[in-house]
Amino acid sequence: MNKYLKYSLAFIAISIIGIAIYLFAIKSDNHSEMEHQNEVYTCSMHPEIIRDKPGNCPICGMTLVKKITKNNSVEDNSIDNLIKPTDNFIVGNYQTTKAIDTTISSEINLPGIVAYDPNSSVNIAARMNGRIERMYVNYKYQKVNKGQKLFDLYSPELLTEQQNFIYMVINDADNPTIINASKQKLLLYGMTQNQINNLITSKTANPRISIYSPASGIIDGTETMANASTPAMQSASNNTEILNVKEGNYIKKGEVIFKLLNTDKVWGIFNVIQGYNSLIKTSQSIRITTELDKEEFIDAKINFVETQLNATDKTNRIRVYLNNNKFKLPIGLRLQGVVKTNPVNGIWIQKQSMVSIGNKKIVFLKMENGFKASSIKTGIEMDDFIQIIEGISVKDTIAKNAQYLIDSESFIKTE
């Protein structure tokens, strides 16, 4: 009896050891297989490229590297993973609506500002070579009136022409044709009629000439003829900025000494948000109000639509030419423009039917007994409606208020 018991115990012990070895082998194989499945490779320059084995990036050709993932899992940023209630499905009875295929028109509010019109500015250029003896204006954005003295110029070239004129007046008075030709030359040099009359009376040449402003305006500093063709609208934030041209400077014929900005003709510049620029056309009516008086309206036309997009704030600019002789709008004044758009045909939903989660916009599609999140691509907004480019059609039923379906605990994945 003891002999049979001894054999039985030995058999049981051998069986237990065999089972343990088998289970260990299965576990090792599964663990090895899981590690192999969790090994993913990506491109260091293009992280969106994911492969389950080594290779090269199909975009740049770089060698793929092994991606280190948390808990040996690849993060899924799809719409089904961003919104994660039980089974990615929301069971409930909520109010529903449908997209509509219709034509909608609206009003677009455009922020703007009053700016100088560089096309109406006046360049005061040197008509002869010389040296500035005295300056009567010294700062940018200084206001000057027509006929106001700007600077005194010493010019040997002018002295020679004055001496020739005096000689002909004294010695050849019976030849008015030559005298008038010499007089016209002095006028082209910048002398006024009164200065020439004094020259005839005194018979004394003066190499110093005073230059007067031909128009009223605001001094915009100094420019050379080389860069005068690219007039930039300057900001008048620093009204005490000293001019570049100073007393004692030599100037050349044709050099722009001052640029006078006209305050009677200004621009209203408005920013159009990206996506709405296709709705804005030249000659379209615009109603403008100012921050000084929001009850007074200025009715105007859009004169120019800029094609260049401002990369900083993603806007296009439009210009409206304003006759400021009547309005007297200060430069830098903030404006508000309202443009009534032409009707736009498309598929539309109400704003409350959509919710934005980072870089995705979603609606909740009605299923048999609940709602499922679906990503959509949107266009422009008009009043309380959003244009649908793709994602749903007029046949789909969606939740009327998407925000109700995002409760305090559930959806947005942040890790």
C-alpha contacts under 8 A as a table, 3 or more apart, distances in Angstrom:
res1	aa1	res2	aa2	distance
1	M	4	Y	5.34
1	M	5	L	6.31
2	N	5	L	5.06
2	N	6	K	6.12
3	K	6	K	5.22
3	K	7	Y	6.54
4	Y	7	Y	5.21
4	Y	8	S	6.24
5	L	8	S	5.10
5	L	9	L	6.27
6	K	9	L	5.35
6	K	10	A	6.33
7	Y	10	A	5.14
7	Y	11	F	6.25
8	S	11	F	5.18
8	S	12	I	6.30
9	L	12	I	5.18
9	L	13	A	6.22
10	A	13	A	5.17
10	A	14	I	6.29
11	F	14	I	5.20
11	F	15	S	6.25
12	I	15	S	5.12
12	I	16	I	6.29
13	A	16	I	5.25
13	A	17	I	6.37
14	I	17	I	5.24
14	I	18	G	6.26
15	S	18	G	5.11
15	S	19	I	6.28
16	I	19	I	5.24
16	I	20	A	6.27
17	I	20	A	5.16
17	I	21	I	6.28
18	G	21	I	5.20
18	G	22	Y	6.25
19	I	22	Y	5.10
19	I	23	L	6.23
20	A	23	L	5.26
20	A	24	F	6.18
21	I	24	F	5.18
21	I	25	A	6.24
22	Y	25	A	5.17
22	Y	26	I	6.37
23	L	26	I	5.15
23	L	27	K	6.20
24	F	27	K	5.14
24	F	28	S	6.13
25	A	28	S	5.13
25	A	29	D	6.19
26	I	29	D	5.12
26	I	30	N	6.14
27	K	30	N	5.12
27	K	31	H	6.02
28	S	31	H	5.12
28	S	32	S	6.08
29	D	32	S	5.10
29	D	33	E	6.07
30	N	33	E	4.99
30	N	34	M	6.06
31	H	34	M	5.11
31	H	35	E	6.19
32	S	35	E	5.20
32	S	36	H	6.20
33	E	36	H	5.02
33	E	37	Q	6.17
34	M	37	Q	4.99
34	M	38	N	6.08
35	E	38	N	5.11
35	E	39	E	6.30
35	E	72	N	7.74
36	H	39	E	5.39
37	Q	40	V	7.80
37	Q	52	D	7.43
38	N	72	N	5.63
38	N	73	S	6.22
38	N	74	V	7.78
39	E	52	D	6.33
39	E	53	K	7.55
39	E	66	K	6.94
39	E	67	K	7.33
39	E	72	N	7.64
40	V	50	I	6.62
40	V	51	R	5.67
40	V	52	D	4.66
40	V	53	K	6.53
40	V	66	K	5.81
40	V	67	K	5.60
41	Y	50	I	5.78
41	Y	51	R	5.04
41	Y	52	D	6.00
41	Y	53	K	6.20
41	Y	54	P	6.17
41	Y	64	L	5.64
41	Y	65	V	5.17
41	Y	66	K	4.31
41	Y	67	K	5.27
42	T	46	H	7.50
42	T	47	P	5.85
42	T	48	E	7.44
42	T	49	I	5.43
42	T	50	I	4.91
42	T	51	R	6.33
42	T	57	C	7.81
42	T	64	L	5.12
42	T	65	V	5.49
42	T	66	K	6.38
42	T	67	K	6.05
43	C	46	H	5.03
43	C	47	P	5.36
43	C	48	E	7.75
43	C	49	I	6.09
43	C	50	I	7.70
43	C	56	N	7.99
43	C	57	C	6.01
43	C	62	M	6.88
43	C	63	T	7.01
43	C	64	L	4.88
43	C	65	V	6.27
44	S	47	P	5.94
44	S	64	L	7.39
44	S	65	V	7.23
46	H	49	I	5.97
46	H	57	C	7.95
46	H	59	I	7.81
47	P	50	I	7.30
49	I	57	C	7.19
51	R	54	P	7.26
54	P	63	T	7.77
54	P	64	L	5.96
54	P	65	V	7.20
54	P	66	K	7.79
55	G	63	T	6.00
55	G	64	L	5.55
56	N	61	G	5.27
56	N	62	M	5.41
56	N	63	T	4.48
56	N	64	L	5.35
57	C	60	C	5.72
57	C	61	G	4.57
57	C	62	M	5.26
57	C	63	T	6.28
57	C	64	L	6.14
58	P	61	G	5.71
68	I	72	N	7.36
69	T	72	N	5.14
69	T	73	S	5.58
69	T	74	V	5.92
69	T	75	E	7.72
70	K	73	S	5.99
70	K	74	V	7.59
76	D	81	N	6.19
77	N	80	D	7.95
77	N	81	N	5.88
77	N	82	L	6.11
78	S	81	N	5.32
78	S	82	L	6.27
79	I	82	L	5.14
79	I	83	I	6.32
79	I	373	A	7.47
79	I	374	S	7.31
79	I	375	S	6.85
80	D	83	I	5.61
80	D	84	K	6.59
80	D	88	N	6.22
80	D	373	A	7.39
81	N	84	K	5.72
81	N	88	N	7.78
81	N	413	K	7.40
82	L	411	F	6.84
82	L	412	I	5.62
82	L	413	K	5.10
83	I	88	N	6.68
83	I	373	A	7.48
83	I	410	S	7.75
83	I	411	F	4.46
83	I	412	I	5.44
83	I	413	K	6.69
84	K	87	D	7.25
84	K	88	N	4.92
84	K	89	F	7.81
84	K	410	S	6.73
84	K	411	F	5.01
84	K	412	I	7.23
84	K	413	K	7.48
85	P	88	N	4.90
85	P	89	F	6.14
85	P	90	I	6.74
85	P	410	S	5.84
85	P	411	F	6.04
86	T	89	F	6.14
86	T	90	I	7.49
88	N	372	K	7.01
88	N	373	A	7.89
89	F	370	G	6.97
89	F	371	F	6.09
89	F	372	K	5.21
89	F	373	A	7.63
90	I	370	G	5.38
90	I	371	F	5.12
90	I	372	K	6.39
90	I	405	L	7.63
91	V	369	N	6.18
91	V	370	G	4.22
91	V	371	F	6.49
92	G	369	N	7.02
92	G	370	G	5.31
92	G	371	F	7.55
93	N	369	N	7.89
93	N	370	G	6.88
94	Y	399	A	6.54
94	Y	400	K	7.66
95	Q	399	A	6.00
95	Q	400	K	5.50
95	Q	401	N	7.45
96	T	366	K	7.76
96	T	397	T	6.45
96	T	398	I	5.42
96	T	399	A	4.38
96	T	400	K	4.56
96	T	401	N	7.89
97	T	397	T	5.85
97	T	398	I	5.53
97	T	399	A	6.19
97	T	400	K	5.19
98	K	349	I	7.19
98	K	394	V	6.13
98	K	395	K	7.28
98	K	396	D	6.27
98	K	397	T	5.03
98	K	398	I	6.04
99	A	347	I	6.31
99	A	348	W	5.48
99	A	349	I	4.89
99	A	392	I	7.94
99	A	393	S	6.60
99	A	394	V	4.81
99	A	395	K	7.74
99	A	396	D	7.37
99	A	397	T	7.78
100	I	347	I	5.47
100	I	348	W	5.38
100	I	349	I	6.63
100	I	394	V	5.77
101	D	345	N	7.45
101	D	346	G	5.63
101	D	347	I	4.39
101	D	348	W	6.42
101	D	394	V	6.87
102	T	345	N	5.67
102	T	346	G	5.86
102	T	347	I	6.48
102	T	348	W	7.36
103	T	343	P	5.89
103	T	344	V	5.22
103	T	345	N	4.09
103	T	346	G	6.38
104	I	343	P	5.25
104	I	344	V	5.35
104	I	345	N	6.47
104	I	382	M	7.47
105	S	340	K	7.59
105	S	341	T	5.81
105	S	342	N	5.88
105	S	343	P	4.28
105	S	344	V	6.16
105	S	382	M	7.23
106	S	340	K	5.96
106	S	341	T	5.61
106	S	342	N	7.76
106	S	343	P	7.65
106	S	382	M	5.79
106	S	383	D	6.47
107	E	338	V	6.34
107	E	339	V	5.47
107	E	340	K	4.36
107	E	341	T	5.85
107	E	382	M	7.74
107	E	383	D	7.89
108	I	338	V	5.62
108	I	339	V	5.23
108	I	340	K	6.41
108	I	341	T	7.05
109	N	336	Q	6.92
109	N	337	G	5.76
109	N	338	V	4.74
109	N	339	V	6.70
110	L	270	F	5.88
110	L	271	N	5.98
110	L	272	V	6.25
110	L	336	Q	5.82
110	L	337	G	4.87
110	L	338	V	6.16
110	L	339	V	7.75
111	P	270	F	5.55
111	P	271	N	6.00
111	P	334	R	7.56
111	P	335	L	6.04
111	P	336	Q	4.85
111	P	337	G	6.27
112	G	268	G	6.57
112	G	269	I	5.25
112	G	270	F	3.97
112	G	271	N	6.29
112	G	334	R	5.85
112	G	335	L	4.65
112	G	336	Q	5.78
112	G	337	G	6.98
113	I	268	G	5.76
113	I	269	I	5.48
113	I	270	F	6.66
113	I	331	I	7.94
113	I	332	G	5.78
113	I	333	L	5.54
113	I	334	R	4.47
113	I	335	L	5.17
114	V	266	V	6.85
114	V	267	W	5.82
114	V	268	G	4.81
114	V	269	I	6.44
114	V	329	L	7.34
114	V	330	P	7.14
114	V	331	I	5.18
114	V	332	G	5.06
114	V	333	L	5.31
114	V	334	R	6.60
114	V	335	L	7.14
115	A	233	M	7.24
115	A	266	V	5.93
115	A	267	W	5.18
115	A	268	G	6.34
115	A	269	I	6.99
115	A	331	I	5.42
115	A	332	G	6.12
116	Y	233	M	6.43
116	Y	261	L	6.82
116	Y	262	N	7.16
116	Y	263	T	6.88
116	Y	265	K	7.52
116	Y	266	V	4.96
116	Y	267	W	5.97
116	Y	331	I	6.85
117	D	120	S	5.76
117	D	121	S	7.07
117	D	233	M	7.84
117	D	261	L	7.52
117	D	262	N	7.19
117	D	265	K	6.32
117	D	266	V	4.77
117	D	267	W	5.48
118	P	121	S	5.25
118	P	231	P	6.14
118	P	232	A	7.51
118	P	233	M	6.89
118	P	261	L	6.92
120	S	261	L	7.08
120	S	262	N	5.98
120	S	265	K	6.81
121	S	259	K	6.73
121	S	260	L	5.46
121	S	261	L	4.54
121	S	262	N	5.44
122	V	215	A	7.68
122	V	259	K	5.71
122	V	260	L	4.99
122	V	261	L	6.64
122	V	262	N	7.70
123	N	256	V	6.33
123	N	257	I	7.70
123	N	258	F	6.09
123	N	259	K	4.60
123	N	260	L	6.33
124	I	213	S	7.84
124	I	256	V	5.72
124	I	257	I	5.79
124	I	258	F	5.11
124	I	259	K	6.05
124	I	260	L	7.60
125	A	253	K	7.64
125	A	254	G	5.57
125	A	255	E	5.28
125	A	256	V	4.03
125	A	257	I	5.42
125	A	258	F	7.05
126	A	129	N	7.23
126	A	251	I	7.15
126	A	252	K	6.62
126	A	253	K	5.06
126	A	254	G	5.18
126	A	255	E	5.40
126	A	256	V	6.35
126	A	257	I	6.68
127	R	188	L	7.36
127	R	189	Y	5.32
127	R	190	G	6.63
127	R	253	K	5.07
127	R	254	G	5.98
128	M	155	S	7.24
128	M	157	E	7.17
128	M	158	L	7.48
128	M	189	Y	6.44
128	M	252	K	6.51
128	M	253	K	4.40
128	M	254	G	7.44
129	N	155	S	6.26
129	N	157	E	7.09
129	N	250	Y	7.61
129	N	251	I	5.85
129	N	252	K	4.56
129	N	253	K	4.98
130	G	153	L	6.30
130	G	154	Y	5.41
130	G	155	S	4.36
130	G	156	P	7.17
130	G	157	E	7.88
130	G	250	Y	5.73
130	G	251	I	5.66
130	G	252	K	6.77
131	R	153	L	5.66
131	R	154	Y	5.18
131	R	155	S	6.60
131	R	248	G	5.98
131	R	249	N	5.68
131	R	250	Y	4.31
131	R	251	I	6.12
132	I	135	M	7.30
132	I	151	F	7.00
132	I	152	D	5.96
132	I	153	L	4.65
132	I	154	Y	6.30
132	I	246	K	7.37
132	I	247	E	5.26
132	I	248	G	5.21
132	I	249	N	5.61
132	I	250	Y	6.40
132	I	251	I	7.54
133	E	151	F	7.45
133	E	152	D	5.38
133	E	153	L	5.53
133	E	154	Y	6.30
133	E	247	E	5.56
133	E	248	G	5.83
134	R	151	F	5.51
134	R	152	D	5.12
134	R	153	L	7.37
134	R	247	E	5.41
134	R	248	G	7.79
135	M	138	N	6.75
135	M	150	L	6.39
135	M	151	F	4.46
135	M	152	D	6.67
135	M	246	K	6.98
135	M	247	E	6.04
136	Y	149	K	6.64
136	Y	150	L	5.09
136	Y	151	F	5.45
137	V	142	Q	7.33
137	V	150	L	5.97
137	V	151	F	7.47
138	N	142	Q	7.92
138	N	242	I	6.04
138	N	243	L	5.82
138	N	246	K	7.94
139	Y	142	Q	5.81
139	Y	219	I	7.60
139	Y	221	G	7.60
139	Y	239	N	7.26
139	Y	240	T	5.68
139	Y	241	E	5.54
139	Y	242	I	4.61
139	Y	243	L	5.37
140	K	218	I	7.86
140	K	219	I	5.37
140	K	220	D	5.41
140	K	221	G	5.31
140	K	239	N	6.25
140	K	240	T	6.55
140	K	241	E	5.56
140	K	242	I	6.27
140	K	243	L	6.07
141	Y	218	I	5.17
141	Y	219	I	4.78
141	Y	220	D	5.70
141	Y	221	G	7.71
141	Y	236	A	6.66
141	Y	239	N	5.83
141	Y	240	T	7.93
142	Q	218	I	5.61
142	Q	219	I	5.32
142	Q	239	N	7.49
143	K	216	S	7.73
143	K	217	G	5.93
143	K	218	I	4.60
143	K	219	I	6.37
144	V	148	Q	6.49
144	V	213	S	7.56
144	V	216	S	5.64
144	V	217	G	5.68
144	V	218	I	6.25
144	V	219	I	7.31
145	N	148	Q	5.53
145	N	213	S	7.03
145	N	215	A	6.44
145	N	216	S	4.15
145	N	217	G	6.55
146	K	212	Y	7.77
146	K	213	S	5.32
146	K	214	P	5.46
146	K	215	A	4.21
146	K	216	S	4.52
147	G	212	Y	5.29
147	G	213	S	4.99
147	G	214	P	6.06
147	G	215	A	7.07
148	Q	212	Y	5.36
148	Q	213	S	5.35
149	K	210	S	6.78
149	K	211	I	5.98
149	K	212	Y	4.33
149	K	213	S	6.33
150	L	210	S	7.50
150	L	211	I	5.74
150	L	212	Y	5.41
150	L	213	S	6.35
151	F	210	S	5.94
151	F	211	I	5.55
151	F	212	Y	7.45
152	D	208	R	6.54
152	D	209	I	5.57
152	D	210	S	4.35
152	D	211	I	6.11
153	L	208	R	5.47
153	L	209	I	5.29
153	L	210	S	6.29
153	L	211	I	7.37
154	Y	207	P	5.50
154	Y	208	R	4.41
154	Y	209	I	6.52
155	S	158	L	5.23
155	S	159	L	6.45
155	S	207	P	5.43
155	S	208	R	6.47
155	S	209	I	7.93
156	P	159	L	4.91
156	P	160	T	6.40
156	P	207	P	6.04
157	E	160	T	5.35
157	E	161	E	6.63
158	L	161	E	5.19
158	L	162	Q	6.21
158	L	186	L	7.82
158	L	189	Y	7.39
158	L	207	P	5.97
159	L	162	Q	5.18
159	L	163	Q	6.26
159	L	205	A	6.26
159	L	206	N	6.20
159	L	207	P	4.52
160	T	163	Q	5.21
160	T	164	N	6.35
161	E	164	N	5.12
161	E	165	F	6.25
161	E	182	S	7.71
161	E	185	K	7.98
161	E	186	L	7.08
162	Q	165	F	5.08
162	Q	166	I	6.20
162	Q	186	L	7.40
162	Q	199	L	7.95
162	Q	205	A	5.56
162	Q	206	N	7.51
163	Q	166	I	5.16
163	Q	167	Y	6.13
163	Q	205	A	5.88
164	N	167	Y	5.15
164	N	168	M	6.35
164	N	182	S	7.73
165	F	168	M	5.29
165	F	169	V	6.22
165	F	179	I	6.80
165	F	182	S	5.82
165	F	183	K	6.95
166	I	169	V	5.09
166	I	170	I	6.19
166	I	199	L	7.57
166	I	200	I	6.80
166	I	203	K	5.99
166	I	204	T	7.69
166	I	205	A	7.68
167	Y	170	I	5.28
167	Y	171	N	5.88
167	Y	172	D	7.61
168	M	171	N	5.20
168	M	172	D	4.79
168	M	173	A	6.54
168	M	178	I	7.81
168	M	179	I	6.28
169	V	172	D	5.78
169	V	173	A	5.10
169	V	179	I	6.63
169	V	200	I	7.46
170	I	173	A	6.14
172	D	175	N	5.68
173	A	176	P	6.61
173	A	179	I	7.66
175	N	178	I	5.93
175	N	179	I	6.60
176	P	179	I	4.97
176	P	180	N	5.90
177	T	180	N	5.28
177	T	181	A	6.26
178	I	181	A	5.06
178	I	182	S	6.27
179	I	182	S	5.16
179	I	183	K	6.10
180	N	183	K	4.84
180	N	184	Q	6.10
181	A	184	Q	5.17
181	A	185	K	6.39
182	S	185	K	5.09
182	S	186	L	6.55
183	K	186	L	5.18
183	K	187	L	6.39
183	K	196	I	7.63
184	Q	187	L	4.97
184	Q	188	L	6.21
185	K	188	L	5.06
185	K	189	Y	6.35
186	L	189	Y	4.97
186	L	190	G	6.70
186	L	191	M	5.82
186	L	196	I	7.77
187	L	190	G	5.25
187	L	191	M	4.93
187	L	192	T	6.27
187	L	193	Q	7.42
188	L	191	M	7.23
190	G	211	I	6.99
191	M	195	Q	6.10
191	M	196	I	6.81
191	M	209	I	7.15
191	M	210	S	7.93
191	M	211	I	7.79
192	T	195	Q	5.17
192	T	196	I	6.43
193	Q	196	I	5.15
193	Q	197	N	6.21
194	N	197	N	5.04
194	N	198	N	6.24
195	Q	198	N	5.16
195	Q	199	L	6.23
196	I	199	L	4.88
196	I	200	I	6.32
197	N	200	I	5.13
197	N	201	T	6.29
198	N	201	T	5.03
198	N	202	S	5.96
199	L	202	S	5.34
199	L	203	K	5.52
199	L	204	T	6.19
199	L	205	A	6.81
200	I	203	K	5.35
206	N	209	I	7.34
213	S	216	S	7.23
215	A	260	L	7.81
216	S	260	L	7.51
216	S	262	N	7.23
217	G	260	L	5.18
217	G	261	L	5.20
217	G	262	N	4.95
217	G	263	T	6.34
218	I	260	L	5.19
218	I	261	L	4.93
218	I	262	N	6.69
218	I	263	T	7.44
219	I	258	F	6.59
219	I	259	K	5.89
219	I	260	L	4.92
219	I	261	L	6.47
220	D	234	Q	7.66
220	D	258	F	6.79
220	D	259	K	5.22
220	D	260	L	5.98
220	D	261	L	6.50
221	G	243	L	5.62
221	G	244	N	7.15
221	G	257	I	7.81
221	G	258	F	5.69
221	G	259	K	6.19
222	T	243	L	6.83
222	T	244	N	6.34
222	T	245	V	6.82
222	T	256	V	6.54
222	T	257	I	5.19
222	T	258	F	4.94
222	T	259	K	6.49
223	E	227	N	6.62
223	E	228	A	5.99
223	E	255	E	7.73
223	E	256	V	5.46
223	E	257	I	6.47
223	E	258	F	6.99
223	E	259	K	7.46
224	T	227	N	5.79
224	T	228	A	6.00
224	T	255	E	5.43
224	T	256	V	5.11
224	T	257	I	7.51
225	M	228	A	5.03
225	M	229	S	7.33
225	M	254	G	7.16
225	M	255	E	5.85
225	M	256	V	6.05
226	A	229	S	7.05
227	N	230	T	5.77
227	N	231	P	7.75
228	A	231	P	6.08
228	A	256	V	7.85
235	S	238	N	7.71
236	A	239	N	6.02
238	N	241	E	5.85
243	L	246	K	7.16
245	V	249	N	6.64
245	V	257	I	7.28
246	K	249	N	5.83
251	I	255	E	6.72
252	K	255	E	5.62
256	V	259	K	7.36
262	N	265	K	6.03
262	N	266	V	7.52
263	T	266	V	6.22
263	T	324	N	6.68
263	T	325	N	7.73
264	D	323	N	6.10
264	D	324	N	4.44
264	D	325	N	4.56
264	D	328	K	7.48
265	K	321	Y	7.27
265	K	322	L	6.04
265	K	323	N	5.08
265	K	324	N	5.32
265	K	325	N	7.11
266	V	321	Y	6.14
266	V	322	L	5.44
266	V	323	N	6.70
266	V	324	N	6.24
267	W	319	R	6.23
267	W	320	V	5.60
267	W	321	Y	4.85
267	W	322	L	5.88
268	G	319	R	5.67
268	G	320	V	4.88
268	G	321	Y	6.34
268	G	322	L	6.81
268	G	335	L	7.67
269	I	317	R	6.53
269	I	318	I	5.75
269	I	319	R	4.77
269	I	320	V	6.47
270	F	317	R	5.50
270	F	318	I	5.34
270	F	319	R	6.58
270	F	337	G	7.35
271	N	315	T	5.85
271	N	316	N	5.68
271	N	317	R	4.65
271	N	318	I	6.61
272	V	276	Y	6.45
272	V	277	N	6.10
272	V	315	T	5.28
272	V	316	N	5.06
272	V	317	R	5.93
272	V	318	I	7.39
273	I	276	Y	5.82
273	I	277	N	6.98
273	I	314	K	6.59
273	I	315	T	4.68
273	I	316	N	6.64
274	Q	277	N	6.20
274	Q	314	K	5.76
274	Q	315	T	5.21
274	Q	316	N	6.85
275	G	278	S	6.85
275	G	379	G	7.17
275	G	380	I	6.00
276	Y	279	L	5.42
276	Y	280	I	7.01
276	Y	380	I	6.73
277	N	280	I	5.32
277	N	316	N	6.79
278	S	281	K	7.57
279	L	341	T	6.16
279	L	342	N	6.93
280	I	284	Q	7.20
280	I	305	V	7.76
280	I	341	T	7.29
281	K	284	Q	5.62
281	K	302	I	7.33
281	K	305	V	7.06
282	T	301	K	7.67
282	T	302	I	5.25
282	T	303	N	5.62
282	T	304	F	5.80
282	T	305	V	6.42
283	S	301	K	5.14
283	S	302	I	4.91
283	S	303	N	5.92
284	Q	301	K	5.54
284	Q	302	I	5.42
284	Q	339	V	7.74
285	S	299	D	7.26
285	S	300	A	5.96
285	S	301	K	4.64
285	S	302	I	6.39
285	S	339	V	6.52
285	S	340	K	7.58
286	I	299	D	6.08
286	I	300	A	5.47
286	I	301	K	5.74
286	I	302	I	6.70
286	I	337	G	6.24
286	I	338	V	5.63
286	I	339	V	4.90
286	I	340	K	7.52
287	R	297	F	6.40
287	R	298	I	5.71
287	R	299	D	4.70
287	R	300	A	6.37
287	R	337	G	5.56
287	R	338	V	5.22
287	R	339	V	6.72
288	I	297	F	5.60
288	I	298	I	4.89
288	I	299	D	6.30
288	I	300	A	7.57
288	I	335	L	6.71
288	I	336	Q	5.64
288	I	337	G	4.47
288	I	338	V	6.51
289	T	293	D	7.03
289	T	294	K	5.41
289	T	295	E	7.32
289	T	296	E	6.29
289	T	297	F	5.16
289	T	298	I	6.36
289	T	335	L	5.84
289	T	336	Q	5.31
289	T	337	G	6.54
290	T	293	D	5.63
290	T	294	K	5.70
290	T	296	E	7.82
290	T	333	L	7.30
290	T	334	R	6.20
290	T	335	L	4.62
290	T	336	Q	6.27
291	E	294	K	6.01
291	E	333	L	7.28
291	E	334	R	5.99
291	E	335	L	6.37
291	E	336	Q	7.95
293	D	296	E	5.74
294	K	297	F	7.46
300	A	320	V	7.22
300	A	322	L	7.87
301	K	320	V	6.47
302	I	305	V	7.58
302	I	318	I	7.03
302	I	319	R	6.23
302	I	320	V	5.06
302	I	321	Y	7.84
303	N	318	I	7.65
303	N	319	R	5.81
303	N	320	V	5.27
303	N	321	Y	6.60
304	F	318	I	5.68
304	F	319	R	5.14
304	F	320	V	7.00
305	V	316	N	7.79
305	V	317	R	6.37
305	V	318	I	4.45
305	V	319	R	6.49
306	E	309	L	7.93
306	E	316	N	6.30
306	E	317	R	5.47
306	E	318	I	5.83
306	E	319	R	7.95
307	T	316	N	6.92
308	Q	316	N	6.52
309	L	314	K	6.31
309	L	315	T	5.76
309	L	316	N	5.07
309	L	317	R	7.95
310	N	313	D	6.07
310	N	314	K	5.25
310	N	315	T	5.30
310	N	316	N	6.19
311	A	314	K	5.14
311	A	315	T	7.46
323	N	326	K	6.33
323	N	327	F	7.12
324	N	327	F	4.86
324	N	328	K	5.02
324	N	329	L	6.22
325	N	328	K	5.86
329	L	333	L	6.96
330	P	333	L	5.75
346	G	387	Q	6.54
346	G	388	I	7.44
347	I	387	Q	5.79
347	I	388	I	5.46
347	I	389	I	7.57
347	I	393	S	7.55
347	I	394	V	7.37
348	W	385	F	6.08
348	W	386	I	5.45
348	W	387	Q	4.57
348	W	388	I	5.68
349	I	353	S	6.74
349	I	385	F	5.54
349	I	386	I	5.51
349	I	387	Q	6.71
349	I	388	I	7.21
350	Q	353	S	5.57
350	Q	354	M	7.53
350	Q	384	D	5.77
350	Q	385	F	4.46
350	Q	386	I	6.12
351	K	354	M	5.70
351	K	384	D	5.74
351	K	385	F	5.43
351	K	386	I	5.92
352	Q	355	V	7.24
352	Q	400	K	6.76
352	Q	401	N	5.09
352	Q	402	A	6.30
352	Q	403	Q	7.33
353	S	363	V	6.32
353	S	398	I	7.35
353	S	399	A	6.18
353	S	400	K	4.89
353	S	401	N	4.75
353	S	402	A	5.00
353	S	403	Q	7.86
354	M	361	K	6.73
354	M	362	I	5.71
354	M	363	V	4.99
354	M	401	N	7.38
354	M	402	A	5.59
354	M	403	Q	7.82
355	V	361	K	5.78
355	V	362	I	5.59
355	V	363	V	6.61
355	V	402	A	5.95
355	V	403	Q	6.47
356	S	359	N	7.34
356	S	360	K	5.88
356	S	361	K	4.37
356	S	362	I	6.39
357	I	360	K	5.33
357	I	361	K	6.11
357	I	362	I	7.67
357	I	412	I	7.80
358	G	361	K	7.85
360	K	375	S	6.74
360	K	376	I	7.74
361	K	375	S	5.81
361	K	376	I	5.79
361	K	377	K	6.98
361	K	378	T	7.90
362	I	373	A	6.39
362	I	374	S	5.39
362	I	375	S	4.38
362	I	376	I	5.58
363	V	373	A	5.84
363	V	374	S	5.49
363	V	375	S	6.57
363	V	376	I	7.13
363	V	398	I	6.67
363	V	399	A	7.17
363	V	402	A	6.37
364	F	371	F	5.54
364	F	372	K	5.24
364	F	373	A	4.46
364	F	374	S	5.97
364	F	398	I	5.38
364	F	399	A	5.49
364	F	402	A	6.55
365	L	371	F	5.26
365	L	372	K	5.21
365	L	373	A	6.21
365	L	374	S	6.57
365	L	396	D	7.00
365	L	397	T	5.97
365	L	398	I	4.47
365	L	399	A	6.60
366	K	369	N	7.83
366	K	370	G	6.00
366	K	371	F	4.60
366	K	372	K	6.69
366	K	396	D	7.65
366	K	397	T	5.43
366	K	398	I	5.30
366	K	399	A	6.78
367	M	370	G	5.29
367	M	371	F	5.38
367	M	372	K	6.87
371	F	398	I	7.89
371	F	399	A	7.59
374	S	391	G	7.29
375	S	391	G	6.27
376	I	388	I	7.32
376	I	389	I	7.63
376	I	390	E	5.85
376	I	391	G	4.32
376	I	392	I	6.95
377	K	388	I	6.22
377	K	389	I	5.35
377	K	390	E	5.22
377	K	391	G	6.30
378	T	386	I	6.80
378	T	387	Q	5.58
378	T	388	I	4.62
378	T	389	I	5.20
378	T	390	E	7.18
379	G	386	I	6.78
379	G	387	Q	4.86
379	G	388	I	5.98
379	G	389	I	6.03
380	I	386	I	6.11
380	I	387	Q	5.57
381	E	384	D	7.42
381	E	385	F	5.82
381	E	386	I	4.57
381	E	387	Q	6.33
382	M	385	F	5.30
382	M	386	I	6.39
388	I	391	G	7.52
388	I	392	I	7.55
390	E	393	S	7.81
392	I	395	K	7.96
392	I	396	D	6.31
393	S	396	D	5.64
394	V	397	T	7.92
399	A	402	A	5.85
401	N	404	Y	5.83
401	N	405	L	7.61
402	A	405	L	5.54
402	A	406	I	7.21
403	Q	406	I	5.41
403	Q	407	D	7.96
404	Y	407	D	6.74
406	I	410	S	6.91
406	I	411	F	6.43
407	D	410	S	5.98
407	D	411	F	7.49
